[in-house]
């Protein structure tokens, strides 16, 4: 449960930072930001694995870079499902995916999962 909360907070922080840095990514309010973080976690758990398997050949050919497009698509899907969260185009989605990925990577480096 604690890991879920930590992941939720890291995702929310990443989305907030993306809205500050990336033009075309915005939220109407804090509630929308928090709901977007929850929805992104759900979408990443259900839709992303399917899309990753379906696009595996392209991912191999691009040496993994296509995963940025997959991550951008997941963020875009959340924006479509949630009013008040705007991702204006593929470039904004890729920017948001990069920012949230970096934030998650940094948080993972500082937050131990207890398995050593």
DRENPA-3360 file (N, C-alpha, C; in nm, 2 decimals, always signed):
BEGIN
1 = XXXXXXXX = +0.08/-0.12/+0.00/+0.00/+0.00/+0.00/+0.09/+0.13/+0.00 ~ +0.19/+0.12/+0.08/+0.28/+0.24/+0.09/+0.35/+0.26/-0.05 ~ +0.39/+0.15/-0.12/+0.45/+0.17/-0.25/+0.35/+0.23/-0.35 ~ +0.22/+0.19/-0.34/+0.12/+0.25/-0.43/+0.11/+0.40/-0.41 ~ +0.11/+0.44/-0.28/+0.10/+0.58/-0.25/+0.22/+0.66/-0.29 ~ +0.34/+0.60/-0.27/+0.46/+0.67/-0.32/+0.46/+0.68/-0.47 ~ +0.42/+0.58/-0.54/+0.41/+0.59/-0.69/+0.31/+0.69/-0.73 ~ +0.20/+0.70/-0.67/+0.10/+0.80/-0.70/+0.15/+0.94/-0.68;
9 = XXXXXXXX = +0.22/+0.96/-0.57/+0.28/+1.09/-0.54/+0.39/+1.13/-0.64 ~ +0.47/+1.03/-0.68/+0.58/+1.06/-0.78/+0.51/+1.09/-0.91 ~ +0.41/+1.02/-0.95/+0.34/+1.04/-1.08/+0.28/+1.18/-1.08 ~ +0.21/+1.22/-0.97/+0.15/+1.35/-0.96/+0.26/+1.46/-0.97 ~ +0.37/+1.44/-0.90/+0.48/+1.53/-0.91/+0.53/+1.55/-1.05 ~ +0.55/+1.43/-1.12/+0.60/+1.44/-1.26/+0.50/+1.51/-1.35 ~ +0.37/+1.48/-1.33/+0.27/+1.55/-1.42/+0.27/+1.70/-1.39 ~ +0.28/+1.74/-1.26/+0.28/+1.88/-1.22/+0.40/+1.95/-1.28;
17 = XXXXXXXX = +0.52/+1.88/-1.27/+0.64/+1.94/-1.33/+0.63/+1.95/-1.48 ~ +0.57/+1.85/-1.54/+0.55/+1.86/-1.69/+0.46/+1.98/-1.73 ~ +0.36/+2.00/-1.64/+0.27/+2.11/-1.68/+0.34/+2.25/-1.66 ~ +0.44/+2.25/-1.58/+0.52/+2.38/-1.56/+0.62/+2.40/-1.67 ~ +0.68/+2.29/-1.72/+0.79/+2.29/-1.81/+0.75/+2.28/-1.96 ~ +0.66/+2.19/-1.99/+0.62/+2.16/-2.13/+0.51/+2.24/-2.17 ~ +0.53/+2.32/-2.28/+0.41/+2.39/-2.34/+0.31/+2.30/-2.39 ~ +0.18/+2.32/-2.36/+0.08/+2.24/-2.41/+0.03/+2.14/-2.31;
25 = XXXXXXXX = +0.08/+2.13/-2.19/+0.04/+2.04/-2.09/-0.01/+2.13/-1.97 ~ -0.14/+2.11/-1.94/-0.20/+2.19/-1.83/-0.31/+2.12/-1.75 ~ -0.33/+2.17/-1.63/-0.44/+2.12/-1.55/-0.53/+2.24/-1.50 ~ -0.65/+2.21/-1.48/-0.74/+2.32/-1.43/-0.73/+2.34/-1.28 ~ -0.70/+2.23/-1.21/-0.69/+2.24/-1.06/-0.62/+2.12/-1.00 ~ -0.59/+2.13/-0.87/-0.52/+2.02/-0.81/-0.59/+1.89/-0.81 ~ -0.72/+1.89/-0.79/-0.80/+1.77/-0.80/-0.79/+1.70/-0.93 ~ -0.78/+1.77/-1.04/-0.77/+1.72/-1.17/-0.63/+1.65/-1.18;
33 = XXXXXXXX = -0.53/+1.72/-1.13/-0.39/+1.67/-1.13/-0.39/+1.53/-1.06 ~ -0.45/+1.53/-0.94/-0.44/+1.40/-0.86/-0.52/+1.29/-0.93 ~ -0.63/+1.33/-0.99/-0.71/+1.23/-1.06/-0.64/+1.18/-1.18 ~ -0.57/+1.27/-1.25/-0.49/+1.23/-1.37/-0.38/+1.13/-1.33 ~ -0.31/+1.15/-1.21/-0.21/+1.06/-1.16/-0.27/+0.92/-1.13 ~ -0.39/+0.92/-1.08/-0.45/+0.79/-1.05/-0.49/+0.72/-1.18 ~ -0.55/+0.80/-1.28/-0.58/+0.74/-1.41/-0.46/+0.69/-1.48 ~ -0.35/+0.77/-1.48/-0.23/+0.73/-1.55/-0.18/+0.60/-1.49;
41 = XXXXXXXX = -0.19/+0.58/-1.36/-0.14/+0.45/-1.30/-0.23/+0.34/-1.35 ~ -0.36/+0.36/-1.36/-0.45/+0.25/-1.41/-0.42/+0.22/-1.55 ~ -0.41/+0.33/-1.63/-0.39/+0.31/-1.78/-0.25/+0.24/-1.80 ~ -0.15/+0.28/-1.72/-0.02/+0.21/-1.73/-0.02/+0.07/-1.69 ~ -0.11/+0.03/-1.60/-0.12/-0.11/-1.56/-0.20/-0.19/-1.65 ~ -0.30/-0.13/-1.72/-0.39/-0.21/-1.81/-0.36/-0.20/-1.96 ~ -0.35/-0.08/-2.01/-0.34/-0.05/-2.15/-0.19/-0.06/-2.20 ~ -0.10/+0.00/-2.12/+0.04/+0.01/-2.17/+0.10/-0.13/-2.20;
49 = XXXXXXXX = +0.08/-0.23/-2.11/+0.14/-0.36/-2.15/+0.09/-0.42/-2.28 ~ -0.03/-0.40/-2.31/-0.09/-0.45/-2.44/-0.03/-0.37/-2.55 ~ -0.02/-0.24/-2.54/+0.03/-0.16/-2.65/+0.18/-0.18/-2.67 ~ +0.25/-0.21/-2.56/+0.40/-0.24/-2.56/+0.42/-0.37/-2.64 ~ +0.34/-0.47/-2.61/+0.36/-0.60/-2.69/+0.32/-0.58/-2.84 ~ +0.22/-0.51/-2.86/+0.18/-0.49/-3.00/+0.28/-0.41/-3.08 ~ +0.35/-0.32/-3.02/+0.45/-0.23/-3.09/+0.59/-0.28/-3.07 ~ +0.61/-0.40/-3.02/+0.74/-0.45/-2.99/+0.84/-0.45/-3.11;
57 = XXXXXXXX = +0.79/-0.49/-3.23/+0.89/-0.48/-3.35/+0.94/-0.33/-3.37 ~ +0.85/-0.24/-3.36/+0.89/-0.10/-3.39/+0.98/-0.05/-3.27 ~ +0.96/-0.10/-3.15/+1.04/-0.06/-3.04/+1.18/-0.12/-3.06 ~ +1.19/-0.24/-3.11/+1.32/-0.30/-3.13/+1.40/-0.23/-3.24 ~ +1.33/-0.20/-3.35/+1.39/-0.12/-3.46/+1.44/+0.01/-3.42 ~ +1.37/+0.08/-3.33/+1.41/+0.21/-3.29/+1.49/+0.21/-3.16 ~ +1.54/+0.09/-3.12/+1.62/+0.07/-3.01/+1.56/+0.13/-2.88 ~ +1.43/+0.11/-2.87/+1.36/+0.14/-2.75/+1.30/+0.28/-2.75;
65 = XXXXXXXX = +1.33/+0.37/-2.84/+1.28/+0.50/-2.84/+1.13/+0.51/-2.86 ~ +1.08/+0.41/-2.93/+0.93/+0.42/-2.96/+0.85/+0.41/-2.83 ~ +0.92/+0.36/-2.72/+0.85/+0.36/-2.59/+0.81/+0.50/-2.54 ~ +0.88/+0.60/-2.59/+0.84/+0.74/-2.56/+0.71/+0.77/-2.62 ~ +0.69/+0.72/-2.74/+0.56/+0.74/-2.81/+0.45/+0.67/-2.73 ~ +0.48/+0.55/-2.69/+0.38/+0.47/-2.61/+0.34/+0.54/-2.48 ~ +0.45/+0.59/-2.41/+0.42/+0.66/-2.29/+0.34/+0.79/-2.32 ~ +0.38/+0.86/-2.42/+0.30/+0.98/-2.46/+0.16/+0.95/-2.49;
73 = XXXXXXXX = +0.13/+0.83/-2.56/+0.00/+0.79/-2.59/-0.08/+0.76/-2.46 ~ -0.02/+0.71/-2.36/-0.09/+0.68/-2.23/-0.12/+0.81/-2.17 ~ -0.04/+0.91/-2.17/-0.07/+1.04/-2.11/-0.18/+1.11/-2.19 ~ -0.17/+1.09/-2.32/-0.28/+1.15/-2.41/-0.41/+1.08/-2.39 ~ -0.41/+0.95/-2.36/-0.54/+0.88/-2.33/-0.60/+0.93/-2.21 ~ -0.51/+0.96/-2.10/-0.57/+1.01/-1.98/-0.62/+1.15/-2.00 ~ -0.56/+1.23/-2.09/-0.61/+1.36/-2.12/-0.75/+1.36/-2.19 ~ -0.76/+1.26/-2.28/-0.89/+1.24/-2.35/-1.00/+1.20/-2.25;
81 = XXXXXXXX = -0.96/+1.11/-2.15/-1.06/+1.06/-2.06/-1.10/+1.16/-1.95 ~ -1.01/+1.26/-1.92/-1.03/+1.35/-1.81/-1.03/+1.49/-1.85 ~ -1.15/+1.55/-1.84/-1.16/+1.69/-1.87/-1.08/+1.77/-1.76 ~ -1.02/+1.88/-1.81/-0.94/+1.96/-1.72/-0.80/+1.93/-1.73 ~ -0.76/+1.82/-1.79/-0.62/+1.79/-1.82/-0.60/+1.79/-1.97 ~ -0.51/+1.88/-2.01/-0.49/+1.91/-2.15/-0.35/+1.87/-2.19 ~ -0.34/+1.79/-2.30/-0.21/+1.76/-2.36/-0.23/+1.79/-2.51 ~ -0.17/+1.90/-2.55/-0.19/+1.96/-2.68/-0.09/+1.90/-2.79;
89 = XXXXXXXX = -0.12/+1.78/-2.83/-0.04/+1.72/-2.94/+0.06/+1.62/-2.90 ~ +0.12/+1.55/-2.99/+0.22/+1.45/-2.97/+0.35/+1.50/-2.90 ~ +0.39/+1.62/-2.95/+0.52/+1.68/-2.89/+0.50/+1.71/-2.74 ~ +0.38/+1.76/-2.70/+0.36/+1.79/-2.56/+0.35/+1.65/-2.48 ~ +0.29/+1.55/-2.55/+0.28/+1.42/-2.48/+0.42/+1.36/-2.46 ~ +0.50/+1.37/-2.56/+0.64/+1.32/-2.55/+0.72/+1.39/-2.44 ~ +0.70/+1.53/-2.44/+0.77/+1.61/-2.34/+0.72/+1.57/-2.20 ~ +0.59/+1.55/-2.18/+0.54/+1.51/-2.05/+0.59/+1.37/-2.02;
97 = XXXXXXXX = +0.59/+1.28/-2.11/+0.65/+1.14/-2.09/+0.79/+1.15/-2.04 ~ +0.87/+1.23/-2.11/+1.01/+1.25/-2.07/+1.02/+1.30/-1.93 ~ +0.95/+1.41/-1.89/+0.95/+1.47/-1.76/+0.91/+1.37/-1.65 ~ +0.79/+1.30/-1.68/+0.74/+1.21/-1.58/+0.84/+1.09/-1.56 ~ +0.90/+1.05/-1.67/+1.00/+0.94/-1.67/+1.12/+0.97/-1.59 ~ +1.17/+1.09/-1.61/+1.29/+1.14/-1.53/+1.25/+1.15/-1.38 ~ +1.14/+1.20/-1.35/+1.10/+1.22/-1.21/+1.08/+1.08/-1.15 ~ +1.02/+0.98/-1.22/+1.01/+0.85/-1.17/+1.15/+0.78/-1.15;
105 = XXXXXXXX = +1.24/+0.80/-1.24/+1.37/+0.75/-1.24/+1.45/+0.80/-1.12 ~ +1.44/+0.93/-1.10/+1.51/+1.00/-0.98/+1.45/+0.95/-0.85 ~ +1.31/+0.94/-0.84/+1.25/+0.89/-0.72/+1.29/+0.75/-0.69 ~ +1.30/+0.67/-0.80/+1.34/+0.53/-0.78/+1.48/+0.52/-0.73 ~ +1.56/+0.61/-0.77/+1.70/+0.61/-0.72/+1.71/+0.64/-0.57 ~ +1.62/+0.72/-0.52/+1.62/+0.77/-0.38/+1.53/+0.69/-0.29 ~ +1.43/+0.63/-0.35/+1.33/+0.55/-0.27/+1.36/+0.40/-0.29 ~ +1.40/+0.34/-0.18/+1.43/+0.19/-0.18/+1.30/+0.11/-0.17;
113 = XXXX = +1.30/+0.00/-0.24/+1.18/-0.09/-0.22/+1.20/-0.19/-0.11 ~ +1.31/-0.18/-0.04/+1.33/-0.27/+0.07/+1.39/-0.41/+0.03 ~ +1.41/-0.43/-0.09/+1.47/-0.56/-0.14/+1.61/-0.54/-0.17 ~ +1.70/-0.60/-0.09/+1.84/-0.58/-0.11/+1.92/-0.71/-0.10;
% end
